Amino acid sequence: MNEILNHAITQVQNSKRAFCRFITANDTGKNGSHQYGFYIPKCAASLLFDIPITKGENKDKTVEIKWQNDFITKSRFIYYGQGTRNEYRITRFGKNFPFLDENNVGDLLIIAQESETYYHGFVLSADQDIDDFMACFNLSPEMTNQLINVNQNNTHQKLFEEDIQKLVATYTDFPETRQMAKLAREIYNKTHNVTNKEICNTPDEQLLKWIDTEYKLFRSFEERIYAPVYSVPFSNCEELIKFANSILNRRKSRAGKSLEHHLASIFTTTEIEFEEQAVTEDNKRPDFLFPNGNAYHNMLFPADNLVFLGAKTTCKDRWRQILNEANRIEAKYLFTLQQGISKNQLMEMRHEHIKLVVPSAYLTSFDKEFQPEIETLSSFIEMVKMKQSNLPIYSHSSI
């Protein structure tokens, strides 16, 4: 971990309250919004003001924020409650503030409260740093844009209803990643009476709910399986560090595969033909090929009817990894849970024929200019269905 990431984790752990969210184009004013500064949702209002605010009035206070453990800004917390407005923001950062540029869109903003008027702020840009921070607090993408439960790793709490706890109690070790994802889907679908028809009609929503459920389920497994280990004193610091690293590595490994497993389930439910990890040139293995590897390697099959989809939870740095994974397919799709990417990165993706696919709820996080060319999961599935509506016989996996 780099130094800034370490400071961010430490300050959040020691804070009175902490919050994180992905920086969007609206924060930087690049989407034509009338207010410049970091938006804070109402669910995290206590981060800014201890006393509840009444709609119909404006309220503000001046605070100091130490950024990246380096420099301090005298910033303004403000609630706009007059007229039609009803929002909280952090503003006033001074000249040359480096984190409200369009290149910061998609970065992770972290705010940690030390006292009523003193805060710590961090901005993480690299995918690996974002992943490490999220893993440290076991956060799913759906758990951003709200207060961080800084005690969740240290206190035993009931995370699920009784039937989920009974399920976890039947295990003595972690299920493998595909089984973990399957359990999360089954639990959520049973509890909320989700049918295959609903999955087909609202794939974007169901995907996020499954991912969020899996994070909670995984946390419950951690409490059960790790409690006997951390309840006994460690013999030395090296053993403690080794144990902590094993926890973080398991979290990151699971999160990376979780997205692929849930996407595969949706594709199966919606009855589109696909293959996971099909081998292409130079033994590359794309996350998903539509319809399958047989069609890809059959030169009689039209390349225009082949579809490539990569899946990466964050992709600010990693999107280039998919460029040479399937040479027959020029335009490649990339599904991501990243909430916003800078305009420069989006232009570079466009130049390289990379087309983003994001959950519909995340679409407004991206620059307005690019929103029309970004697919939702639902629109991506419809596009694939159209291509597969008249597939030739020789495309099928049985051939």
N, C-alpha and C positions, 0 to 999 in steps of 0.2 A: 504493500500500500504506500502511496506517496504521502508526503507530509501534510498537504492540505486535506486530503481525505481523512487522515488520522485525526487532525484537529476537528474536522466536522463531526466525526463520530463521537469524539470525546465531549465536545460541547453539547451535542444533542443528549447524550447520556446524562450529563450533569445539569441540564436545563430545567427551568420551571415548566416551560412548555416548548414544544418544537413543532415545526411544520415543514413540509416540502411539496414542491410541485414543479412541473416542467414549464419553462418559460415559453410563452406563446408570442405570436406575431402581434396580438393585441397589446401585450405588455410594452412592446417596443414602439407602439404607435404605427406600425407598418400596415395595419389593416384598416386604417382610417378611423380608429377609435378616437373619441374626444378626450380621453384621459391617458396621460403618460405615466407609467409607473407600474409596480407589481400589484396585480389584483390578488386580493385575499378573500376567499369564499366566506360566507356567513357562518358556516360550521366551525371556522377557525377564528372567529372574531375575538375570542378571549385571549388570543395571542397578542392582540393590539390594545384592547381596552378591558380592564377588569370589571367595569360596570356595564351592564347591558345598555345599549343605545336605543333611543326611541325614534321610530320613523317620523320624519317631518323636520328633523334638525340635522345640522352638520356638526361634527365634532372632530377635533384634531389634537394631537400632542406631538411634541418634539422629542426625539430619542437619539441616542448614539448607537450606531451599528458598526461593529468591527468586522471588516470584510477580509476573508481569506487569511485571518489571523495576522493582518498586515496593516491596513489603513482604516481610518474611521470616517464615517460621514455623519453629519447632523441631519437626520432625515425626519420626515413627517409621516405620522400615521393619521389617516383621515377617513372619516365616514361621511359619505354623501347621502343625505336622507331627505333633502328637499326636492319638491317637484316630483318628477317621474323617476329620479335616481334613487338607488338603494344598494350601495356597494361600498366596500372597504378597499383602500389602496395604501401602498407605501410609496411616497414620492420624495422629491428633493434629495438628490445624490451629489450635487455639485458638478462642476465642469470635469470633463474627461473621465467620468465614471465608466468603467470598461464593460459593464454587464447588461446594458440595455441597447446593444447593437443588434441588428438583424442576424448577425452571425451567432448570437447567443440563443436564438430560437431552438428549442429542443434540449437545452442545457437543464440540469436539475438545480433549482433554487432551494436552499435550505436556510431557515431562520430559526435561531434558538434563543430563547429569552433567559437572560441571567438575572435581571432585576426589572423593576417597573420601567426604567428609562434606558437600560443598557442591554444590547442584543448582539449576537454574533450572526454574521451572514456568510454563506458559502455558495459558490456556483461551481458545479462539477460539469465538465464538458466531455471527457472521454467516456466511451461506452463502458470500459472496464471499471472505472471509478464509480459510475452510476450503479452498475451491477453490484459492486462490492458494498456500496452504501445500502442498497435495497436488501441485499442478503444479510447484512449485519442486523437490520431491524426486521427482517423477514417480511418485507413489504411487497405486495403485488402492485402492478400499475394502477389498479383501482383504489389502492390505499393511499395514493398521492392526492394532493389538493385537499388535504385535511390534516388535523393535528396528528402527530406521531405518538403512539402509545409507547413511551420510552421504558415502561416497566414490563412490557410484554415478555421480555426474555428472562426476567428474574422472578416473576410471581406466578404461582399456579392459579389459573383462573378457568372458569368454565367457558369454553370456546364454542361448544356445540350443544345442541339439544341432546337429550338422553340417548337416543338411538345411535348418534354418532360416537358418543363416549363408549357405548357398548361395543361398537365396531372396533374402535382402537384397542379396547381391552383384550380383544381376541388375538392380537399380534404381539410377538416378542421381538420383532425387528422391523425395519422399514420395508414396506413393499417396494418392488422395483418400480421404476418411474412410470412405465405404461400402466401398471396396475394401480398406482397411486392416482393417476389421472382418471382412470376408469371409476375408482371408488368415489372420487369427488363428483363426477358427473352423476353417478347413481344416487348419491346422497342428495345433491341439489334437485335433481329431477323428481325424486320421490317426495321430498319435502314440499316442493312447489307445484307438484302435479304437471310437470312439463312433458308434453307429448312430442312425438316425432314431427307432427304437423307444426307445432309451435317452433321447434328447432329450425325447420325449413323456412318458416315465415320470418323469424327474427334471429338469424344466425349470429349477427354482431352482438346482440344483447346477451344471448346464451353463452357465447364464448367467454365474455368478460365475467359473467357470473360463475362459470365453471372454474376459471383461473383463480378468482377470488376465493372460492370455496376450497380449492386445493391448497392455497396458502394457509388457510385456517386449519384444514385437516392435517397438513404437514406439521404445523406448529403443535398440534395436539399430540401427534406421534413423538415429536421431540420431547415434550414434557414427560411422556410415559417412559420412553426408552433412555433418555439421558439423565433423568432424575436420580437413579441409583448411582450414577457415576459422579455427578457434581455434588451430591450430598455427602460424599466422603472427601476429606482434605487431600489435595494432591501432594505427592512426595517432594516435588520441586517445580520450579518455574517452567522448565522445559516440558514437563508432562502437561502442565496447564495450557501452555501455548499449543502443543500438539493437539490437545483435545479441542481447543477453540478453533484451530485451523480446520480440523476435520468437520466441525459443524458448518463452518462457512463454505467449505468446498462441497459438501453435500447439498447445501441450499442452492448454490450456483448451478451445480450439475442438474439438479431436479428442475429448476426454473427454466434452464435452457431447453430441455426436452419436453417440458409440460406443454408449451405452445404447440409444438408439432403434433403431439398426441391428441390434443383437443381439436385442432384443425382437421386431422384425419377422421375423427369421429363425425364431425360436421359434414365432411365430403361424403362419407359413407352413407349418412342419413339422408343427404340430399340426392343420393343415387347418381353421382357423377363418377366416371371411371378415372382412377389415378393410381400411381405407384410411388411408394416412398423409397428414397435412397437408391433409385435405379442407377446403374453404372453408365457413365457417359465417357467422353474422351479422357485419356490420361487417368483413368480410374477415379474420376470425380463422381461424387454422389449428391446430386441435388436433393433438397428436402422433398419436393414433390414434382413429378412429371405427369402431365395429362395428355393422352390417356394412359400411357405406360412406356416402359423402356423398349418393348418390342416395336412399337410404332416409331419411337425415336430412331432406332437403328435401321428401320426399313426405309430405304431411300425412295421407295414408291409412295410412301405416306407424305402428303403435303406438309411442308414445314409450317405453313400458316395455320394448320389445325393442331399443332403442338403448342402446349402451354407449359411454361416453367414458373414455379413459385418457390421462392426462398422464404424462410421464416426466421426472423431474428427479433428478440424482445426489444433490443435497442440497435440502432443501425447508423448512428452518426459517423462512426469510423468503419463499421463492418460491411457496409453495403457493397464495397468494391470486391469483396470475397466471392460474390456470385457471378462476376463478369465472364469468367471463362469456364463455367460449370456445365454449359450445354451450348456448344458452338453452332448447332443447327438453328437455334432459336435466337433471333436478334433482339426482340423486345422481351425483357424478363420482368416478371412481377416479383415484388418483395413485400411480404406481410410483416408488419412491425407494430409493436405496442408503444413505440416512441410517440410522445405527444408534442409534435412540432419539430421541424427541422429548418435550418436557416435557408434563406432564399438562394444564397450562393450554392449550398449543397444540393438544393432541389434543381437548380439550373444544371449543375454538373451531372446529376442523375438523368435529367432529360437528355443531355448530350450523349450519355452512354446507353440510352434506351432502357433505363430502369423505370418501371412504373410501380408506384407505391400502392399498397392495399392496407387500409387501416380500419379499425372498428368505427362505425358511423359516428359514435359519440365523440371521437377524437378528431373528426374532420375539420372542425372549426379552429383547431390548434395550429393549422397550417396557413401560410400566406394565401390570401384570397385569390391571387393570380393563379395559383397552382391547384386550388381546390377542385376545379372542374375536371382535371386530369388524374385525380387520385381516386382509386376505386375503394368502395366499402367491401366488406366480405360478401354481403348480399349481392352487390352488382358484379363482383368477380365471379361468383358462382353462376349467375345468369349468363355471363359471357362464355364461361366454359360449357355450360349446357347447350348454348347455341352452336358452338363449334362441334359438340359431340352428337348433335341431333341426327346427323347423317354420316356417322363414321363408317368407313368401308370395313368389310369383314376382316381384312388382314391386319387391322389395328388392334384387335382384342388380345388380351393376355393369354388366351388359350391357344393362340397360334404359335 
